[in-house]
Amino acid sequence: MGRNTRKRRSSMANKAIAASAALALGGGGLIWANFYASAHESNNNGWSQNQTKAAAAQVATISCPDVGQKLTNVPQSARQGVATELANLDKQITEAYARLASTRQAQAGDSGFVQNAIVGPLKEKRAATIDRIRIDIQRVGGQFNTSLSQLAACTTQNAQTNAGETGGQQQNGGQQQGGQQQNGGQQQGGQQQNGGQQQGGQQQNGGQQQGGQQNGGQQQGNGGQGGNGPVAADFVDITKVQGSAQLGVGQNGLPANGNSGSKGTFTTKCGTNGNDNHNTDNVIVAPGVANGAHHLHDYVGNQSNDAFASDQELAAAQTTCQNQGDKSSYFWPVLRLQDGSQDFDQNNDGGGKEGNVGKILQPAQAQLKFVGNKTGNVVAMPTALRIITGDAKAFVNGNANANVNWSCTGFENKVQLHDKYPICPQGSQVVRTTNFQSCWDGQNIDSANHRTHVAFAQANGACANGFKAIPQLQVRLVYNVPAPKLQNGTVVNPYAVDTFPENLHKPITDHNDFINFFSTNTMNKMVNCINTGKKCQ
């Protein structure tokens, strides 16, 4: 399928952070790096100190409490309605962010504009939506935690501030990042990015807007994400990364397998989305809601995944996997090159309308491998098991659920970045690696917040709380990306993952999704291969 098919599928869907802290794995030499830098530095590209300070007083994005993550006991019969309302909350934030980004002149002339015209009305809308969630839950006899009503209020935040900072320390996907957070992990390349606007004096080509405004998420200048990211501080030359601490790390996002237990592997080959199967839905978190993700996904494997797909339709779908016993759905946000070019969705919801612009990059490789557990055997995953790993909203949510690994070929055993995009040397490719949760509660294929039914293994590899070890999905995506250039505090021709617009295309927002639709026979083969130490496909 070509571009016309991609447009058609999108149409169908529309219907329905130098370095101050690094980690090394003991004995392995692998650096797990988080980077922080001071904001408000001036540069040589026409910005004066006063201009920078003025920009620092502006706000860049909107941070709202994540109601969905607090909903852990929603009755099954209320989940569809609750999912719809949660999607409404996301839409409200998207609309408020667009207004924040397009009203800079009004904000400059009225110190109360943001509160009165954007944040205040948003709180009212959210309060009404949260109340509808309460009604949905109580209508079927469920218990609603009234404290959730306090989550209606949102705040504005500078782009260099991470809303999830607690106790001065940063948690990244369960891995302590070796030091204290200095300023939220994001330097703005010497230039403050504000509410989706670039404040003039910017890079003239690729990656940065030409001193104009970003209006409602749409790009107004050349290249880049139209003012809502990425920025120079989101990138690092991987050849210059050095470890500054030898610290232990937790298990979140790390491989579950090792030299003991179940040591086999099962690899499934499902292609690289060469048929351009894309949509901006997410059937896991927003079933029945078109554009529920507000960003574009690549899909491999199952070819019927959109917001409206039932389990029956997914089970009967076509698959791009060579093994026809694998009709599972594997999907992740697309990676785009910000070189000034556009793609098919430049005027679409979830695309250019929401700040996701640039050329979509197809992976050169998409490796899907299932591995075992360090302490013993694994059990079969149930049909239709849903797993989300990482957090598409980690920049404003904080990093409790983040699970991000960026690197380059030739560096994967040395450096894994969490809140930076790597600039790879010539001949090296960009790599995104995701290790999924590998412990299951033994009963549920999903949970109200789409997380509590699965978990990461403990430090010794065992599953806690009576959970059962299941095969761990490891996804490795490799891309041919022209190396961005950092010049005078700006970035030329950057790349970035698609995000919810208010998350400013930060690398920490990368995430991955999986729905199991292996046939019983193929799943049993996988489990047998892993438990007996074989390498199968």
C-alpha positions as CSV (number, residue, x, y, z in Angstrom):
1,M,0.0,0.0,0.0
2,G,1.2,3.5,-0.8
3,R,0.5,7.1,0.2
4,N,-3.1,6.9,-1.0
5,T,-3.7,3.9,1.3
6,R,-2.0,5.8,4.2
7,K,-4.3,8.8,3.6
8,R,-7.3,6.5,3.4
9,R,-6.4,4.7,6.7
10,S,-5.8,8.1,8.4
11,S,-9.1,9.3,7.1
12,M,-10.8,6.2,8.4
13,A,-9.3,6.7,11.8
14,N,-10.4,10.3,11.9
15,K,-13.8,9.1,11.5
16,A,-14.6,6.8,14.2
17,I,17.1,18.0,28.6
18,A,26.2,19.8,29.5
19,A,25.6,16.3,31.1
20,S,25.3,16.3,34.9
21,A,24.2,12.8,35.7
22,A,24.8,9.4,34.1
23,L,24.5,5.8,35.2
24,A,26.5,2.7,34.4
25,L,25.3,-0.8,34.8
26,G,27.7,-2.5,37.2
27,G,30.2,-4.7,35.3
28,G,28.5,-4.1,32.0
29,G,29.9,-0.6,31.2
30,L,26.5,0.5,29.9
31,I,25.8,4.2,30.5
32,W,22.3,5.1,31.3
33,A,22.3,8.8,30.9
34,N,20.1,11.7,31.8
35,F,21.3,15.2,31.0
36,Y,20.5,18.6,32.5
37,A,21.8,22.0,31.6
38,S,21.2,25.5,32.8
39,A,18.5,27.5,31.0
40,H,18.5,31.2,30.0
41,E,22.0,31.2,28.3
42,S,22.4,33.7,25.6
43,N,23.8,32.8,22.2
44,N,25.4,34.3,19.2
45,N,22.3,34.3,17.1
46,G,20.9,37.7,17.9
47,W,19.6,37.1,21.4
48,S,20.5,39.5,24.1
49,Q,20.5,38.6,27.8
50,N,17.4,40.8,28.3
51,Q,15.6,39.0,25.6
52,T,16.3,35.7,27.1
53,K,15.2,36.8,30.6
54,A,12.0,38.2,29.1
55,A,11.4,34.9,27.4
56,A,12.0,33.0,30.6
57,A,9.0,34.8,32.1
58,Q,6.8,33.2,29.5
59,V,5.2,29.8,29.8
60,A,5.7,27.1,27.2
61,T,3.2,24.4,27.9
62,I,0.3,23.2,30.0
63,S,0.5,20.6,32.7
64,C,-2.6,18.8,33.9
65,P,-2.8,15.9,36.4
66,D,-3.3,12.6,34.6
67,V,-6.7,11.5,35.8
68,G,-6.5,8.2,33.9
69,Q,-3.5,7.0,36.0
70,K,-5.5,7.5,39.2
71,L,-8.4,5.4,38.0
72,T,-7.5,1.9,39.1
73,N,-10.9,0.4,40.1
74,V,-13.2,1.2,37.2
75,P,-15.9,-1.4,36.7
76,Q,-15.6,-3.2,33.4
77,S,-19.1,-2.0,32.3
78,A,-18.1,1.6,32.8
79,R,-14.7,1.5,31.1
80,Q,-15.9,2.5,27.6
81,G,-17.6,5.6,28.9
82,V,-14.7,6.5,31.1
83,A,-12.3,6.0,28.2
84,T,-14.3,8.4,26.1
85,E,-14.3,11.0,28.9
86,L,-10.5,10.6,29.4
87,A,-10.1,11.2,25.6
88,N,-12.2,14.3,26.1
89,L,-9.7,15.5,28.8
90,D,-6.8,15.0,26.3
91,K,-8.7,16.9,23.7
92,Q,-9.3,19.8,26.1
93,I,-5.6,20.0,26.9
94,T,-4.7,20.0,23.2
95,E,-7.1,22.8,22.5
96,A,-5.9,24.8,25.5
97,Y,-2.3,24.3,24.4
98,A,-3.1,25.5,20.9
99,R,-4.7,28.6,22.4
100,L,-1.6,29.2,24.6
101,A,0.6,28.9,21.6
102,S,-1.4,31.3,19.4
103,T,-2.1,34.1,21.8
104,R,1.5,35.4,22.7
105,Q,0.7,39.0,21.9
106,A,-2.4,39.0,24.1
107,Q,-0.4,37.4,26.9
108,A,2.3,40.1,26.6
109,G,-0.3,42.8,27.1
110,D,-2.3,41.2,29.9
111,S,-0.7,39.4,32.8
112,G,-3.9,37.7,33.6
113,F,-4.7,36.5,30.1
114,V,-3.4,33.0,30.5
115,Q,-5.3,32.4,33.8
116,N,-8.5,34.1,32.7
117,A,-8.7,33.0,29.1
118,I,-7.0,29.6,29.1
119,V,-6.3,27.9,32.4
120,G,-9.5,29.0,34.1
121,P,-11.9,27.8,31.4
122,L,-9.9,24.6,31.1
123,K,-10.4,23.8,34.7
124,E,-14.2,24.3,34.3
125,K,-14.3,21.9,31.4
126,R,-12.2,19.3,33.2
127,A,-14.3,19.5,36.3
128,A,-17.4,18.8,34.2
129,T,-15.7,15.9,32.5
130,I,-14.4,14.4,35.7
131,D,-17.9,14.6,37.1
132,R,-19.2,12.7,34.1
133,I,-16.6,10.0,34.9
134,R,-18.0,9.9,38.4
135,I,-21.5,9.4,37.1
136,D,-20.3,6.6,34.7
137,I,-18.6,4.7,37.6
138,Q,-21.4,5.2,40.2
139,R,-24.1,4.3,37.7
140,V,-22.9,0.7,37.6
141,G,-22.3,0.5,41.4
142,G,-18.6,1.4,41.4
143,Q,-16.8,3.5,44.0
144,F,-15.6,6.9,42.9
145,N,-12.7,8.6,44.8
146,T,-14.0,12.1,45.4
147,S,-10.4,13.4,45.7
148,L,-10.2,13.0,41.9
149,S,-12.3,16.1,41.6
150,Q,-9.3,18.0,42.8
151,L,-7.4,17.0,39.6
152,A,-9.4,19.5,37.5
153,A,-6.9,22.4,37.9
154,C,-4.0,22.7,35.5
155,T,-0.9,24.8,35.6
156,T,1.4,26.4,33.1
157,Q,5.1,25.5,33.1
158,N,8.3,26.6,31.5
159,A,9.7,24.3,28.9
160,Q,12.7,23.6,31.1
161,T,10.6,22.4,34.0
162,N,9.5,18.9,34.4
163,A,6.1,18.7,36.2
164,G,7.0,15.3,37.6
165,E,9.9,16.5,39.7
166,T,9.6,15.4,43.3
167,G,12.1,15.8,46.1
168,G,14.5,17.3,43.7
169,Q,15.3,13.9,42.2
170,Q,14.3,12.5,38.8
171,Q,13.0,9.0,38.4
172,N,13.2,7.6,34.9
173,G,11.1,4.6,34.1
174,G,11.9,3.2,37.6
175,Q,15.7,3.9,37.2
176,Q,17.2,6.4,39.5
177,Q,19.2,8.7,37.3
178,G,22.2,9.3,39.5
179,G,21.9,12.8,40.9
180,Q,19.5,15.6,41.5
181,Q,17.5,17.3,38.9
182,Q,18.8,20.7,38.3
183,N,16.2,22.4,36.1
184,G,13.8,19.8,34.9
185,G,16.1,18.3,32.4
186,Q,15.6,20.6,29.5
187,Q,17.9,23.4,28.4
188,Q,16.3,25.5,25.7
189,G,19.5,25.8,23.6
190,G,20.0,29.3,24.9
191,Q,16.6,30.2,23.7
192,Q,13.5,30.0,25.7
193,Q,10.7,28.2,23.9
194,N,7.4,29.6,24.9
195,G,4.0,28.1,24.5
196,G,4.7,26.8,21.0
197,Q,6.3,30.1,19.9
198,Q,9.8,30.8,18.9
199,Q,10.8,34.3,20.1
200,G,12.7,35.5,17.1
201,G,16.4,35.4,16.2
202,Q,16.0,31.8,15.4
203,Q,17.7,29.3,13.1
204,Q,16.8,30.2,9.6
205,N,16.7,26.7,8.1
206,G,15.4,23.4,9.3
207,G,14.4,22.5,12.8
208,Q,13.4,26.0,14.0
209,Q,10.7,28.3,13.1
210,Q,11.7,31.7,11.6
211,G,10.8,33.9,14.5
212,G,7.2,33.5,13.8
213,Q,4.4,32.0,15.7
214,Q,3.1,28.5,16.0
215,N,-0.6,28.8,15.6
216,G,-2.7,26.0,17.0
217,G,0.1,23.5,16.4
218,Q,0.6,24.4,12.8
219,Q,3.9,25.3,11.4
220,Q,4.4,28.9,10.2
221,G,8.1,28.9,9.3
222,N,10.7,26.6,7.7
223,G,11.4,23.2,9.1
224,G,11.0,22.0,12.7
225,Q,7.9,21.4,14.7
226,G,6.6,24.9,14.3
227,G,7.8,26.1,17.6
228,N,6.7,23.3,20.0
229,G,9.9,21.3,19.8
230,P,12.4,19.7,19.5
231,V,15.1,22.2,20.5
232,A,18.9,22.0,20.5
233,A,19.0,21.0,24.2
234,D,17.0,17.9,23.3
235,F,20.1,16.5,21.4
236,V,23.5,15.2,22.3
237,D,26.5,14.0,20.3
238,I,26.7,10.4,21.5
239,T,30.4,10.2,21.0
240,K,30.8,12.8,23.7
241,V,28.7,11.1,26.4
242,Q,30.8,10.0,29.4
243,G,29.6,8.3,32.6
244,S,30.0,10.3,35.8
245,A,28.7,7.8,38.3
246,Q,28.7,4.1,38.9
247,L,25.3,3.5,40.4
248,G,22.9,0.6,40.6
249,V,19.7,0.9,38.7
250,G,16.3,-0.6,39.0
251,Q,14.7,-3.1,36.7
252,N,12.1,-1.0,34.9
253,G,12.8,-1.1,31.2
254,L,15.7,-3.5,31.5
255,P,15.9,-6.9,29.9
256,A,14.1,-9.6,31.9
257,N,16.4,-12.4,30.7
258,G,19.9,-13.4,31.7
259,N,22.2,-16.3,32.1
260,S,19.8,-18.4,34.2
261,G,16.1,-19.2,34.2
262,S,14.4,-19.5,30.9
263,K,17.1,-18.5,28.3
264,G,15.4,-19.1,25.0
265,T,14.1,-16.5,22.5
266,F,11.4,-16.3,20.0
267,T,11.7,-13.8,17.2
268,T,8.8,-12.7,14.9
269,K,9.4,-10.9,11.7
270,C,6.6,-8.4,10.8
271,G,8.3,-5.9,8.6
272,T,8.9,-2.1,9.0
273,N,5.5,-0.7,8.0
274,G,6.4,-0.5,4.4
275,N,2.8,-0.4,3.5
276,D,2.3,2.9,5.4
277,N,-0.3,1.6,7.9
278,H,-0.8,4.7,10.1
279,N,-3.5,6.3,12.2
280,T,-3.8,8.7,15.2
281,D,-6.0,6.3,17.2
282,N,-5.1,4.2,20.3
283,V,-7.6,1.4,20.7
284,I,-6.1,0.5,24.1
285,V,-6.5,3.9,25.9
286,A,-9.2,5.5,23.7
287,P,-11.4,2.8,22.2
288,G,-14.0,4.2,19.9
289,V,-12.4,7.6,19.8
290,A,-11.0,8.9,16.5
291,N,-7.6,10.7,17.0
292,G,-7.4,9.5,20.6
293,A,-3.6,9.6,20.5
294,H,-3.3,13.1,19.0
295,H,-0.2,11.8,17.2
296,L,0.6,9.3,14.5
297,H,1.5,5.6,15.0
298,D,3.3,3.1,12.9
299,Y,1.6,-0.3,12.9
300,V,3.2,-3.7,12.1
301,G,1.6,-7.1,12.4
302,N,-2.1,-6.8,12.7
303,Q,-3.6,-4.7,9.9
304,S,-7.0,-3.9,11.4
305,N,-6.0,-1.9,14.4
306,D,-7.8,1.4,14.7
307,A,-10.0,3.0,17.4
308,F,-13.0,0.9,16.4
309,A,-11.5,-2.5,16.1
310,S,-13.0,-5.2,18.3
311,D,-11.1,-8.2,19.6
312,Q,-13.0,-10.4,17.2
313,E,-11.9,-8.2,14.3
314,L,-8.3,-8.1,15.4
315,A,-8.3,-11.9,15.8
316,A,-9.5,-12.3,12.2
317,A,-7.3,-9.6,10.7
318,Q,-4.5,-9.9,8.1
319,T,-1.0,-9.7,9.4
320,T,2.4,-8.5,8.0
321,C,4.2,-11.1,10.2
322,Q,5.9,-13.9,8.3
323,N,4.5,-16.3,10.8
324,Q,0.8,-16.2,10.2
325,G,0.2,-17.5,13.7
326,D,1.1,-14.0,14.9
327,K,-1.7,-11.5,14.4
328,S,-0.5,-9.4,17.3
329,S,-0.5,-5.6,17.0
330,Y,2.8,-3.7,17.5
331,F,2.6,0.1,17.3
332,W,4.7,3.1,18.3
333,P,4.7,6.8,17.5
334,V,6.3,7.7,14.2
335,L,9.7,9.3,13.9
336,R,9.9,12.4,11.7
337,L,12.7,14.4,10.1
338,Q,12.3,18.1,10.6
339,D,14.0,19.3,7.4
340,G,11.2,21.6,6.3
341,S,9.4,18.9,4.3
342,Q,5.9,17.8,5.0
343,D,4.0,14.6,4.8
344,F,0.5,13.4,3.9
345,D,-1.0,14.5,7.3
346,Q,0.3,18.1,7.3
347,N,-3.3,19.4,7.5
348,N,-4.8,16.6,9.5
349,D,-5.7,16.1,13.1
350,G,-2.9,14.4,15.0
351,G,-0.5,15.6,12.3
352,G,0.3,19.2,11.3
353,K,-2.8,20.5,13.0
354,E,-1.3,19.4,16.3
355,G,2.3,20.2,15.7
356,N,3.4,16.9,14.3
357,V,5.1,17.9,11.1
358,G,8.0,16.7,8.9
359,K,8.8,13.7,6.9
360,I,7.8,10.4,8.4
361,L,10.8,8.0,8.6
362,Q,10.2,4.3,8.1
363,P,12.4,2.1,10.2
364,A,15.3,0.4,8.4
365,Q,14.8,-2.5,10.9
366,A,12.1,-3.4,13.3
367,Q,13.2,-6.3,15.5
368,L,10.6,-8.0,17.6
369,K,11.9,-10.5,20.1
370,F,10.4,-12.3,23.1
371,V,12.7,-13.5,25.9
372,G,12.5,-15.4,29.2
373,N,12.9,-14.7,32.9
374,K,16.1,-14.9,35.0
375,T,14.5,-16.9,37.8
376,G,12.4,-19.6,36.0
377,N,10.0,-20.5,33.3
378,V,7.4,-18.2,31.6
379,V,3.8,-18.9,31.0
380,A,1.7,-18.1,28.0
381,M,0.3,-14.6,27.5
382,P,-3.5,-14.6,27.3
383,T,-5.2,-13.7,24.0
384,A,-5.8,-10.0,23.7
385,L,-3.4,-9.0,26.5
386,R,-2.7,-5.3,26.2
387,I,0.6,-3.8,27.3
388,I,1.6,-0.1,27.2
389,T,5.1,0.8,28.1
390,G,6.6,4.2,28.5
391,D,4.5,7.4,28.8
392,A,3.5,9.6,25.9
393,K,2.9,12.4,28.4
394,A,6.1,11.9,30.5
395,F,7.3,15.5,30.0
396,V,4.3,16.9,31.9
397,N,3.4,13.8,33.9
398,G,6.9,13.1,35.3
399,N,8.9,10.0,34.7
400,A,7.3,7.4,36.9
401,N,6.1,5.5,33.9
402,A,8.8,6.5,31.4
403,N,10.6,3.7,29.6
404,V,12.9,5.2,27.0
405,N,16.2,4.0,25.5
406,W,17.8,6.0,22.6
407,S,21.2,5.1,21.2
408,C,23.2,4.6,18.0
409,T,24.4,1.4,16.3
410,G,27.9,0.7,17.6
411,F,27.1,2.4,20.9
412,E,24.2,0.3,22.3
413,N,26.3,-1.6,24.8
414,K,27.9,1.6,26.0
415,V,25.3,4.3,26.1
416,Q,21.5,4.4,26.4
417,L,19.9,7.9,26.6
418,H,16.6,8.6,28.2
419,D,15.9,12.3,27.8
420,K,18.1,13.1,24.8
421,Y,18.0,12.3,21.1
422,P,21.4,11.0,20.0
423,I,23.4,12.6,17.2
424,C,25.1,9.6,15.7
425,P,28.5,9.7,13.9
426,Q,28.7,9.0,10.2
427,G,27.8,5.4,9.4
428,S,25.9,4.9,12.6
429,Q,22.1,4.7,12.8
430,V,19.6,5.9,15.4
431,V,18.2,3.1,17.6
432,R,15.0,3.1,19.8
433,T,14.9,0.1,22.2
434,T,11.9,-0.8,24.4
435,N,11.8,-3.7,26.9
436,F,8.2,-4.3,28.0
437,Q,6.7,-5.4,31.3
438,S,7.2,-9.1,31.8
439,C,5.0,-9.9,34.8
440,W,1.3,-10.5,34.6
441,D,-1.4,-10.7,37.3
442,G,-2.6,-14.0,35.9
443,Q,-6.2,-12.8,35.4
444,N,-6.7,-9.6,33.4
445,I,-5.9,-8.7,29.8
446,D,-6.2,-5.0,30.7
447,S,-6.7,-2.8,33.6
448,A,-8.5,0.5,34.2
449,N,-5.3,2.6,33.9
450,H,-3.8,0.0,31.4
451,R,-0.8,-0.6,33.7
452,T,-1.7,-2.4,36.9
453,H,-2.4,-5.8,35.3
454,V,1.3,-6.0,34.2
455,A,4.6,-5.1,35.9
456,F,8.3,-5.1,35.5
457,A,10.3,-7.8,37.2
458,Q,12.1,-7.2,40.5
459,A,15.9,-6.6,40.6
460,N,16.5,-10.4,40.9
461,G,14.2,-11.1,38.0
462,A,11.3,-12.4,40.1
463,C,7.8,-11.2,39.7
464,A,6.2,-9.7,42.8
465,N,2.7,-9.8,44.3
466,G,2.0,-13.2,42.9
467,F,2.4,-12.1,39.3
468,K,3.4,-14.7,36.7
469,A,6.4,-14.3,34.4
470,I,5.5,-14.0,30.8
471,P,7.7,-13.7,27.7
472,Q,9.2,-10.2,27.6
473,L,8.7,-8.3,24.3
474,Q,11.8,-6.4,23.2
475,V,11.4,-4.0,20.4
476,R,14.4,-2.5,18.6
477,L,13.8,0.1,15.9
478,V,16.7,1.2,13.7
479,Y,16.5,4.4,11.5
480,N,18.6,6.0,8.9
481,V,18.5,9.6,10.1
482,P,20.6,12.4,8.7
483,A,22.6,13.7,11.7
484,P,21.2,17.0,13.1
485,K,23.7,19.9,13.5
486,L,23.9,22.1,16.5
487,Q,24.8,25.7,15.6
488,N,24.8,28.7,17.9
489,G,22.2,27.2,20.2
490,T,19.9,26.0,17.5
491,V,19.5,22.7,15.8
492,V,19.5,22.2,12.1
493,N,17.4,19.4,10.6
494,P,16.4,17.7,13.9
495,Y,14.2,14.6,14.2
496,A,11.6,13.8,16.8
497,V,8.9,11.4,17.8
498,D,5.3,12.4,17.5
499,T,3.8,13.5,20.8
500,F,0.7,15.0,22.4
501,P,1.4,18.7,21.5
502,E,1.8,20.0,25.0
503,N,4.6,17.5,25.6
504,L,6.8,19.5,23.1
505,H,8.3,16.5,21.3
506,K,10.6,15.6,24.2
507,P,12.5,12.3,23.8
508,I,11.3,11.1,27.2
509,T,7.8,10.8,25.8
510,D,8.7,7.8,23.6
511,H,6.4,4.8,24.2
512,N,5.3,1.5,22.7
513,D,2.2,-0.6,22.6
514,F,1.4,-4.3,22.1
515,I,-1.8,-6.4,21.9
516,N,-1.3,-10.2,21.9
517,F,-3.0,-12.1,19.1
518,F,-0.7,-15.1,18.8
519,S,-2.6,-18.3,18.0
520,T,-2.6,-20.8,20.8
521,N,-0.3,-23.1,19.0
522,T,2.2,-20.3,18.2
523,M,2.1,-19.0,21.7
524,N,2.7,-22.5,23.1
525,K,5.7,-22.9,20.7
526,M,7.1,-19.5,21.9
527,V,6.8,-20.6,25.6
528,N,8.4,-24.0,24.9
529,C,11.3,-22.4,23.0
530,I,12.0,-19.9,25.7
531,N,11.7,-22.4,28.6
532,T,13.9,-25.0,26.9
533,G,16.6,-22.4,25.9
534,K,16.0,-22.6,22.2
535,K,16.2,-19.8,19.6
536,C,13.1,-19.9,17.5
537,Q,11.2,-17.8,15.0
